[in-house]
């Protein structure tokens, strides 16, 4: 099976990492997307949280908010025990990460000339 685009634990370095307001009180941005990518890579909410220097409680709150805001689970969990628990992205979770990555790519490509100008300005002032 081919690895999905959402597999890398971190996004490629981007100058623009947007926060998208899906509704007035529902947003998705770099932090939530990075958390989903790390959950996908580690198959664990707690391991993903640790890798980001975040508490498990905070990670679970973000996942729960995403599940509510999107209207369907983006992360599926399995209870621990003899075989161990775990977490994985649902089809909707993978689609969310992939669409966010496509938006990031498009924004960064469209803004390339302006970003180059800003970077040149920063280099000149140092």
ZICOR-V504178 format. One record per helix or strand of 2 or more residues. SS is the DSSP state (h for helix, s for strand). FROM is the first residue (numbers start at 1). TO is the last residue. If there is no record, write none. Layout:
ss=SS from=FROM to=TO
ss=SS from=FROM to=TO
//
This chain:
ss=h from=5 to=7
ss=s from=20 to=23
ss=s from=26 to=28
ss=h from=30 to=42
ss=h from=45 to=51
ss=h from=56 to=70
ss=s from=75 to=78
ss=s from=86 to=89
ss=h from=91 to=110
ss=h from=112 to=125
//
